[in-house]
């Protein structure tokens, strides 16, 4: 198997990747390039586009994968966004539109993206060839009752911690503030994970398990309500369920369509509804700039971070250490470094430019704040290694479904956006809750090793067959 995994990619796969994956990216890129009003960004996005295209061409499977999602969000943030919202050397209609940035600051920002993508290329090549030991588990009859009880109990504890059902269901900006306790996130994550395992049982073992799965799903809707929950928390709650129902087989074509619809249409709607409730959907205007990528301010804040660092200096490891030790509460670690996003966003709030300091900041920008471009390298390695630990190191497979891969897949957009210490706890506790649930699942005696297996595909029942072979049937 190892020899097969290291074989060169086939010509048919290369042709498929170009027509289905690379070509749509290039079409949108060249349209945005023609309409771009910033020469410096038009020039600097070209290397980014080349690296992304090269990585898309090297994908070995025809279904969407974790590397493809990373490339997609990077494409939106560091290729399309700068072409659409920068005129000359200034942002138009964005939070950081108050400032004119220098060519050097744009160059450094794009250099951070190049470093990140080169690190991605290195990790992707390892993931394609590395053998992976999977932690295979099996459900059993009667488990559905236990999981439903866990789901209900988790919701009740979460509701009590939030101050009651009325506060759980209230619009985000009308919620009564409660103590920011990690255990609330844990029980919310436990509810999501228990529901996912119930969906696996209903999908794999028959409809007699569906009533418990449906009951848990409706309870999940109350805690992950589309009208009062952040957009990316909704992804963490419902994308794994969708992947389970589709058995992880989302074609590259369908992913492009779904991602485009979500980015262009659903993101603006959810930006209104998740903040102001259902009535706010009427105010989510689909104006003449519908095809402009909205609410993706990663590039904007990375440029501002470069400018901020040049004025206020570097933090020499504080930000990345804070990211790495995100699980230590500030109540315990009182001198814990402040979030880089809050530093930069707080300055914008003080200048009456931003209405909130809850803004984007990718982890490689945190690294830049520590050690300039070398720090961007450290931050990129840190991000990719976290993805590896969550999805590729001892992945949890339940009845053939790579549930840990589904969870990580759904979390990539928000963890990439950042700030890392604020966005990673939910997916971290989903993985932790999966570990606790594994204690009551039946562990299979056979250890399965896969080579360049696509982690989002459902595993075959026969041990001697690889997921990649199963997918090509």
C-alpha positions in Angstrom: 0.0 0.0 0.0 2.8 2.4 0.8 4.1 2.0 -2.8 0.7 2.8 -4.2 0.3 5.9 -2.1 3.6 7.4 -3.4 2.7 6.9 -7.1 2.4 10.0 -9.2 -1.0 11.5 -9.6 -2.8 10.2 -12.7 -3.4 12.3 -15.8 -7.2 11.8 -15.4 -7.0 13.1 -11.9 -4.9 16.1 -13.0 -7.4 16.9 -15.8 -10.3 16.5 -13.3 -8.6 18.8 -10.8 -7.9 21.4 -13.4 -11.4 21.5 -14.9 -13.5 21.1 -11.7 -11.2 22.7 -9.0 -8.7 25.1 -10.6 -10.6 26.5 -13.5 -13.5 28.0 -11.4 -11.0 29.6 -9.1 -9.1 31.1 -12.1 -12.3 32.4 -13.7 -13.4 34.3 -10.5 -9.8 35.4 -10.0 -9.4 36.9 -13.5 -12.8 38.6 -13.3 -11.8 40.2 -10.0 -8.4 41.0 -11.4 -9.9 43.0 -14.3 -12.1 44.9 -11.9 -9.4 45.5 -9.3 -8.4 49.1 -8.6 -5.2 48.3 -6.7 -2.1 47.6 -8.7 0.0 46.4 -5.8 -2.6 43.8 -4.7 -3.3 42.7 -8.3 0.5 41.9 -8.5 0.8 40.3 -5.1 -2.2 38.0 -5.4 -0.6 36.2 -8.3 1.9 34.1 -6.3 -0.9 33.2 -3.9 -3.1 32.1 -6.8 -0.3 30.0 -8.2 0.4 28.2 -4.9 -3.3 27.5 -4.3 -3.7 26.2 -7.9 -0.7 23.9 -7.6 -2.1 22.4 -4.4 -5.5 21.9 -5.9 -4.0 20.1 -8.8 -2.2 17.7 -6.5 -5.4 16.5 -4.6 -5.7 12.8 -5.0 -9.5 12.2 -4.6 -12.6 13.6 -6.3 -14.5 14.3 -3.1 -13.9 17.3 -0.9 -11.2 17.0 1.7 -9.7 19.0 4.6 -6.9 20.4 2.5 -9.4 21.7 -0.1 -11.3 23.6 2.6 -8.1 25.2 3.9 -7.2 26.3 0.3 -10.8 27.6 -0.3 -10.8 29.9 2.8 -7.3 31.1 2.0 -8.4 31.9 -1.6 -11.3 33.9 -0.4 -9.3 35.8 2.2 -6.0 36.5 0.5 -6.9 36.4 -3.2 -10.4 37.6 -3.9 -10.9 39.9 -0.9 -7.9 42.2 -1.6 -8.9 42.5 -5.2 -12.4 43.5 -4.3 -12.1 45.9 -1.4 -8.8 47.8 -1.9 -8.6 50.9 -4.1 -5.1 52.2 -4.6 -3.6 51.7 -1.1 -6.8 52.1 0.9 -9.7 49.8 1.8 -13.2 50.9 0.6 -16.2 50.4 2.8 -14.5 48.2 5.4 -13.5 48.5 9.1 -9.9 49.5 8.3 -10.9 52.1 5.6 -9.6 54.9 7.8 -6.0 54.3 6.8 -3.8 54.3 3.7 -1.3 51.4 3.9 2.1 51.4 2.2 3.2 49.0 -0.5 5.6 47.4 2.0 2.7 46.7 4.4 0.7 45.0 1.6 3.8 43.0 0.6 4.5 41.8 4.1 0.8 40.8 4.5 0.9 38.8 1.3 4.2 37.3 2.3 2.4 36.0 5.4 -0.1 34.2 3.2 2.7 32.8 1.0 4.4 31.4 4.1 1.2 29.9 5.3 0.5 28.3 1.9 4.0 26.8 1.6 3.6 25.3 5.1 0.3 23.9 3.9 2.0 22.4 0.9 4.5 20.6 3.1 1.8 19.3 5.5 -0.5 18.2 2.6 2.3 16.1 1.1 2.8 14.4 4.4 -0.9 13.7 4.8 -1.0 12.2 1.4 1.8 9.6 2.1 1.6 9.1 5.9 0.2 5.9 7.2 -2.6 6.6 9.8 -3.6 4.4 12.7 -7.3 4.8 13.2 -9.1 4.5 16.5 -12.1 2.3 15.3 -15.2 2.1 17.4 -18.6 0.5 17.0 -22.0 1.3 18.4 -24.4 -1.2 19.8 -28.1 -1.7 20.4 -29.3 0.3 23.4 -26.6 2.9 23.0 -29.1 5.3 21.4 -31.0 5.7 24.7 -27.8 6.5 26.5 -26.7 9.0 23.9 -30.2 10.7 24.0 -30.0 11.0 27.7 -26.5 12.5 27.4 -27.8 15.0 24.8 -30.7 16.0 27.0 -28.6 16.3 30.2 -25.9 18.3 28.4 -28.6 20.7 27.1 -30.2 21.1 30.5 -26.8 21.8 32.1 -26.0 24.3 29.4 -29.4 26.0 29.8 -29.0 26.3 33.5 -25.5 27.8 33.1 -27.0 30.3 30.6 -29.6 31.4 33.0 -32.7 29.7 31.6 -34.4 28.8 28.4 -35.4 32.4 27.6 -31.8 33.5 27.6 -30.8 30.5 25.5 -33.4 31.5 22.9 -32.8 35.3 23.1 -31.1 37.1 20.2 -27.3 37.3 20.7 -27.2 41.0 21.6 -30.2 40.7 23.9 -28.8 37.8 25.9 -28.1 38.3 29.6 -24.4 38.1 30.1 -23.3 35.1 32.0 -20.0 34.0 33.5 -17.6 32.9 30.6 -17.1 29.3 31.8 -15.4 26.7 29.7 -17.7 24.0 31.1 -20.6 25.6 29.2 -18.7 25.2 26.0 -18.0 21.6 26.9 -21.6 20.6 27.5 -22.7 22.4 24.3 -20.0 20.4 22.5 -21.1 17.2 24.2 -24.6 17.7 22.9 -23.3 18.3 19.4 -21.2 15.1 19.5 -23.8 12.9 21.0 -26.2 14.0 18.3 -23.6 13.2 15.6 -23.1 9.7 16.9 -26.9 9.2 17.0 -27.0 10.3 13.3 -24.3 7.7 12.5 -26.5 5.0 14.1 -29.6 6.1 12.2 -27.7 6.2 8.9 -25.7 3.0 9.3 -27.9 0.7 11.3 -31.4 1.5 10.2 -34.4 3.8 10.8 -35.3 2.2 14.1 -32.6 4.5 15.6 -34.0 7.6 13.9 -36.5 8.7 16.7 -33.6 9.2 19.2 -31.5 11.0 16.5 -34.4 13.3 15.5 -35.2 14.1 19.2 -31.6 15.0 19.9 -31.5 17.1 16.7 -34.5 19.2 17.7 -33.0 19.7 21.2 -29.8 20.8 19.4 -31.7 23.4 17.4 -32.6 25.2 20.7 -28.9 25.5 21.8 -27.6 26.1 18.2 -30.4 28.3 17.0 -29.9 29.9 13.5 -31.5 33.1 14.9 -29.1 33.7 17.8 -26.0 31.6 17.3 -22.8 32.7 15.5 -22.5 31.5 11.9 -19.5 29.4 12.5 -21.0 27.7 15.6 -23.8 26.7 13.3 -21.2 25.1 11.0 -19.7 23.2 13.9 -23.1 21.9 14.9 -24.7 21.0 11.6 -21.9 20.4 9.0 -20.9 17.1 10.7 -24.5 15.9 10.6 -24.7 16.8 6.9 -21.5 14.9 6.2 -22.7 11.9 8.1 -25.9 11.8 6.0 -23.9 12.2 2.8 -21.4 9.5 4.1 -18.6 12.1 3.6 -18.9 11.9 -0.1 -19.3 15.6 -1.2 -18.1 16.0 -4.7 -15.7 18.8 -5.6 -18.4 20.3 -7.9 -21.1 20.3 -5.2 -18.7 21.7 -2.6 -17.9 24.6 -5.0 -21.6 25.3 -5.5 -22.5 25.0 -1.8 -19.5 27.1 -0.6 -20.4 29.8 -3.2 -24.0 29.9 -2.1 -23.0 30.0 1.6 -20.4 32.8 1.1 -22.4 35.1 -1.2 -26.0 34.5 -0.1 -26.3 32.8 3.3 -23.4 34.7 5.1 -25.0 38.1 4.7 -28.4 36.7 5.8 -26.9 34.9 8.8 -24.9 38.0 9.7 -28.2 39.7 10.4 -30.3 36.9 11.7 -27.7 35.5 14.2 -27.5 39.0 15.7 -31.0 40.4 15.6 -33.2 37.4 15.4 -35.6 36.3 12.6 -37.0 39.7 11.9 -33.5 40.9 11.0 -33.5 38.8 7.8 -35.7 41.4 6.2 -32.9 43.9 6.7 -30.1 41.8 5.2 -30.0 43.6 1.9 -28.9 41.8 -1.3 -27.7 45.0 -3.0 -25.7 45.7 -6.1 -22.5 44.4 -4.5 -23.9 40.8 -4.0 -20.8 39.3 -5.5 -18.4 41.1 -3.2 -17.2 38.8 -0.5 -18.6 40.3 2.7 -17.9 39.6 6.3 -14.5 38.0 5.6 -12.1 40.6 7.1 -9.1 38.3 7.6 -7.0 40.1 5.0 -8.1 43.6 6.3 -7.1 42.7 9.9 -3.8 41.1 8.8 -2.8 44.3 7.0 -3.9 46.3 10.1 -1.9 43.9 12.3 1.3 44.7 10.2 0.7 48.4 10.6 -0.1 48.0 14.3 3.1 46.0 14.9 5.2 48.6 13.2 3.9 51.2 15.6 3.6 49.3 18.9 6.3 46.8 18.4 6.5 43.0 18.8 5.5 40.7 21.7 8.3 38.1 21.3 6.3 34.9 21.8 3.5 36.1 24.1 0.7 35.8 21.5 1.6 32.3 20.3 2.1 31.1 23.9 -1.4 32.4 24.7 -2.8 30.6 21.7 -1.1 27.3 22.6 -2.4 27.5 26.2 -5.9 28.6 25.2 -7.4 26.0 27.5 -6.1 27.8 30.7 -8.8 30.2 31.9 -7.8 33.8 32.6 -9.3 33.4 36.0 -6.5 30.9 36.7 -3.8 32.6 34.6 -4.4 36.2 35.5 -1.4 37.5 33.6 -2.3 35.6 30.4 -1.4 37.6 27.3 -4.2 39.5 25.8 -5.6 38.4 22.4 -3.8 40.0 19.5 -7.2 40.6 17.8 -8.4 42.5 20.9 -5.3 44.6 20.9 -5.6 45.6 17.3 -9.4 45.7 17.4 -9.4 47.7 20.6 -7.4 50.4 18.9 -10.0 50.6 16.1 -12.7 50.9 18.7 -10.8 53.7 20.5 -10.6 55.6 17.2 -14.4 55.2 16.8 -13.7 53.2 13.6 -15.0 49.8 14.7 -18.1 49.1 16.7 -16.6 46.0 18.3 -13.2 44.6 18.9 -14.5 41.1 18.0 -12.6 41.0 14.7 -10.6 38.5 12.7 -7.0 37.6 13.3 -5.5 34.4 11.8 -3.0 32.6 14.0 -0.1 33.3 11.6 -0.9 37.0 12.2 -0.5 36.3 15.9 2.9 34.8 15.1 3.8 37.9 13.0 3.0 40.0 16.0 5.5 38.0 18.0 8.5 37.6 15.6 7.7 39.3 12.2 7.8 36.9 9.2 9.6 34.2 11.2 6.6 34.3 13.6 4.2 33.9 10.7 6.1 30.7 9.9 5.7 29.5 13.5 2.0 30.4 13.5 1.4 28.5 10.3 3.2 25.4 11.5 1.1 25.6 14.8 -2.2 25.9 12.9 -1.4 23.0 10.5 -0.2 20.8 13.4 -3.5 21.5 15.3 -5.4 20.3 12.2 -3.2 17.3 12.1 -3.8 16.4 15.7 -7.5 16.8 15.4 -8.1 14.9 12.1 -5.1 12.8 11.3 -3.5 11.7 14.5 -5.4 8.6 15.8 -8.7 9.7 14.1 -11.8 8.4 15.7 -13.9 6.2 13.4 -17.4 5.2 14.6 -19.1 2.5 12.5 -16.8 3.5 9.7 -17.6 7.2 9.9 -14.6 9.4 10.5 -16.4 11.7 13.0 -13.2 13.5 14.2 -12.5 14.4 10.6 -16.0 15.7 10.1 -15.7 17.9 13.3 -12.3 19.4 12.1 -13.6 19.9 8.6 -16.5 22.0 9.9 -14.3 24.1 12.2 -11.7 25.1 9.7 -13.4 28.4 8.5 -13.7 29.8 12.0 -10.3 28.6 13.4 -8.7 30.0 10.3 -10.5 33.3 10.8 -9.5 33.5 14.4 -8.8 34.8 16.9 -7.5 31.3 17.7 -8.0 31.3 21.4 -11.6 32.3 21.1 -12.6 30.0 18.2 -10.8 26.8 18.9 -12.4 25.9 22.3 -15.6 24.6 20.7 -13.9 22.2 18.4 -11.4 21.2 21.1 -14.3 20.3 23.4 -16.0 18.4 20.6 -12.9 16.2 20.3 -12.7 15.9 24.1 -16.4 14.9 24.3 -15.8 12.4 21.5 -13.1 10.9 23.7 -15.5 10.6 26.6 -18.1 9.0 24.4 -15.6 6.5 23.1 -15.4 5.1 26.6 -18.9 3.7 26.3 -18.5 2.6 22.7 -17.3 -0.8 21.6 -13.6 -0.8 20.5 -12.9 -3.0 17.6 -10.0 -5.4 18.0 -8.6 -4.8 14.5 -6.3 -1.8 14.0 -6.8 -0.3 10.6 -4.0 1.5 8.8 -4.7 3.7 5.8 -2.2 5.4 3.5 -3.4 8.5 1.6 -6.9 7.8 2.7 -9.4 10.6 2.3 -10.4 11.2 5.9 -13.9 12.3 5.0 -14.9 9.1 3.3 -16.8 6.4 5.2 -14.5 3.4 5.8 -15.3 0.1 4.2 -16.4 -2.8 6.3 -13.6 -5.1 5.1 -10.4 -4.5 6.9 -8.1 -5.3 3.9 -9.5 -2.6 1.7 -8.4 1.1 1.8 -10.9 3.9 1.9 -9.4 5.3 -1.3 -10.1 2.0 -3.1 -13.6 1.9 -1.7 -14.3 5.5 -3.0 -13.2 4.6 -6.5 -15.7 1.8 -6.9 
